[in-house]
Amino acid sequence: MVNRDKPEVLAALTQVRAAITGAGGIIAAELDTLRDEPLTQSHDADLVMVLGGDGTLLNQARRCMCLQLPLLGVNFGKLGFLAEFDVHSLTRAADDLFNGHKPLTIVDRSLLAVRIDRPGQQPPLGTQPGLALNDAAIVSGPPFRMIELGLSIDGHPGPIVQGDGVIVSTPVGSTAYNAAAGGPILAPDVSALVVTPLAVQTLSFRPVVVAGSSTISIELHRVNDEGEHAGGTTLILDGRYACKLRRQDRLTITLHPRPVQLVANPAQSYWSTLISKMKWAQPPQMRG
């Protein structure tokens, strides 16, 4: 899977192809990441390699759900938190990755499933749930007045959220929008969901972590509405527009029963990545 919008990806394609075939692997297909339709044809592949950045890997994880194949991310972006390999580490590990003699180091990562019920109308996401590897965010949108959301967990009524919105995050996504909004960082293999409010009108509403088996329901009591096609309160999945939301919409958010499988880089750990990429707990640096 090739992100052809990145010149550095195109420049490295020859090297990546050589790493695969030189180790005895076969390239079953070479597809463009800029398309959005779900993939249903595996081309008899054993592995999906994604060349791009973390955003590209997020998008392809959703596209490839039906294939049930592990994804190997090769980072050409800025952070490279999910895509654990770069061209150099991929080339060094090519024999272990592509010759089929050694089992890959594969980790399961939770995926969100988001459904929307709209009274008297077709669900705006259709009959299939919206999927997100990082997070689902309800954001106020233009004209940026405060919105009001009713939150419940496992059928138990929770607080009324009055503010700019709310983020529901997976453990993998806890280092993304959730962390920027002041939410906690979770180890990626924990079965849990994080609920983090956005600029709420109270100091006592803190982010909460709930069990991965929980069902989170959010009902929209007051929204921003800028007409049918512009602005307004919006659902964002993994940083991408999903649909516009209306008053009385009810969102149901759970963990998808099938996780995403990612190929991990045995040469690094999650915690070393957290320190090196996100500067976790590092003291301020003095400039000379």
N, C-alpha and C positions, 0 to 999 in steps of 0.2 A: 504494500500500500504506500504510494508515493505522493507526498505533498509537493506538487510541481510549482506551487507559488513561492517556494523557497529556493533561490539560486544555489545555495550551498548544498541542498539535497541533490539537485541535478548534477552538480559538479562531483558529488561523491558516488553517483550511481555505479559507475564503472568499477570502482573499488569495492563497493558492497556486493555487486554481482560476482566479482572475482573471489571474494571471501567465501561466499556460499558455495559456488561451484568448485572452488579449489579444495574445499573440505569434503567434497563428495555429495553436497546437497543439490537438489534440482529446484529450479524456479518454476513453479506450476503456473503462475500467472503474475502479471504486473499491472496493478489497477491504480486508478487515480483516486486520491482521498477527497477531492473537491465535490464528488457526487454524494448525494444524501440518501439514496434509496437503500433499504436494508439488503444485505447480501444473503442469498439463499443457495448459491452454487459454491461449493468448496474447492472445485478444481482438483479434487483428490489430494489436497494439501494436508500436512500434519501441523502446520504452524503458520500464523499470520505475522509478518514483520511490518511494522509501521515506521516509516521514515518521515520525521517531522519534529514536532515538539509535544509537550504535554497536552495542549489543546487538540492537536491532531489525534493523539492516542485516545483521548476522551471520546471524540466523535466516532472513531472507528470501533471502539469498544461497543457502542450502541449498534452500529451497523452490522457488526459481526456476531451478534448474540445468537442468531439461529444456527451458526456454523458450529458452535461449541468447540472452538479451537483456541489454544493458548495464543496470546499476543505478546510479541517481543517489540518493545519500543526502542527506537534509535533516535537519540535526541539531537535535533538541530535548532532547538529553540533557546530561550533565555534561561529557564530554570532547570528543566530536566529532572523533575522530582519523580514523576511516574515512569518516564522513559529512562530506564536505568543504564542503558548502553550509549556510548558514542561510537563514532567510526573506529577509533583506535582500540577501544576495549572490545568491540565486536570482532575486529580482525584478529586480536590476540586470542579470543575465546572461540574462534570459528570452528576449530576441530571438535571441541566439546559440544558445540551448539548444533552442527549440521551433519556430522558423519553418522549419527544414529547409534553410536556405540555406547553412549553414556546418557542416562535419563536427565532431562532438563530439570532445573530447579524451578518449580511452578508454585505460585502462591494464589490463593483464592481471595478475591476482593469483592466486598458487598456492593450491590447495585440497588438504587432506589427505583421503586415502581410507583408512579403517581397517576391517580385516576381523578377525574373531575365529573361531578354530577351537577347538571344545570336543570332546575325545575322546568318541566314542560318542553325541553329542547334537547337536541342531540348533544352528547358530550363534545366539548370543543377539541379534545384530543383524539376523538374517535373511540372505537371500542377497545383498542389496545392501550395499555398504560404507557405514559411517557417514562422514559428511562434516563437515569443520571448516575454516573459513577462518583461524582463529587457531591453535588448538592442540588436541591430545589429551592428556589428563592421566590417569594412573593414580594414585589417591590411596588411602591406607591405609584410611581410614574406621573407624568404631567397631568394636571398642573401642580403636582407635588404637595397637595394638602394631606394632612394626616389621615390614615385609613384605620379601620377597626376590624379586627379579626377575632373570631371565637375559636379557642383552641381546646381540644379534648384529646386525652390519651387513653387508649383501650376503653373507650366509652365513658370515661370519667371526665366530667366538665372541668376544664382548666381555666386559666385566666383569659380575660379579654385583652388583646394586644392592641394598644393605641399608639401608633407611631408610623415609621416608614416601611414596616413590613417584618418578615421573619425568614430565617434560613433554616432548612432541615438538611443536615449533612450526614454523609457516611463517615466512618473513621478515616478512609482515604482522603475525603474532601475536607476533613477537619483542619488541614493545613492551608486551605485555600480561602475562600470568601469568609468561612466561619472564623478562622483565626484573625483575619483582618477586622472582623466585627467584634472581636474580643472574646470569642468562644474558645473552649479548651481544645488542646491537641490530643488526639487519641491514637494509640498504637493501631496500625492498619488491620491487624488480625482480630481485633475485638469485635464481637457481635453487638452493635449498639447503634443508636441514632442520636444526633445532637440537635437540639432546638435552640436557636440563638436569635433573640429579637434584634431588630434594627431601629436604633434611636427611639426607644419607647418613652412614653410620657410618665415614667416612674423610675426611680433608682432601685427599686426592690425586685425588678424582674431580671433575674440572672439566667444565663444559659443553663440548660439542663441536659443531662445524658440519660437516655432511657434504653431499655432492653431492645435488642435487635428483633425480638418477636413482637414488639409493640406495634400498634396501629395508631397513627397520628391523624386526627381529623382537624381540618381548618375550614371554618365557614366565614365567608366574607359578608360582614354586616354593613360596612361603608367603604366605598371605593372611589377612585378618581376615574372619571369617564370623559374622554375627549372625542367622542364620536366613534363610529364603527371601525375606522381604519387608522386613527392617529392617537398616540399617547394613551394615557390611562393606566390603571393598575394591571400588572403583567406578571405572568409566571415565567421564570427563567430556569432552564435546566442546563446545568454545566456551563453557565455563562452565555447561553444562546437563547434567543427568544423562542418561547414555546407557544403561548397563546395569550390573548387579552382576557382578563377576568372581569366578571360582573357581580353585582350584589346578589347574594343568596347562592352563589356557587359554593359547592362543598368539595374540598380536596381531601382525598384519602391517600396517605403516604405510608408505605411499608417497605421492608427490604424484599427485593425480588427473590423468589425461591432458588434461582440459579445464579451463582456468582460469576464474575468475570475472572478468567484465568490469565495471569500475567507471568511471563518468564522473568525471574529475578536474576540479577547479576551476583553470583556467589562471591565476587571480589569486594562487595560492599554490603553494608548493613543499613537498615532503615535509620538507625540512630546516627550513624556516621553521615548519612545523607542529610538528616535533619540539621546537624551541626554545620556541615559544609555548605549546604544550599540555602538554608534559612537563617544561618548564624544563631542557632538556638542557644540561648543563655550566654552568649559571648558578651564580654564587657565592651563599653564604648572604646573606639579606637582613637587615639590621639594622633593628630597630624603634625608633622614637623614643619 
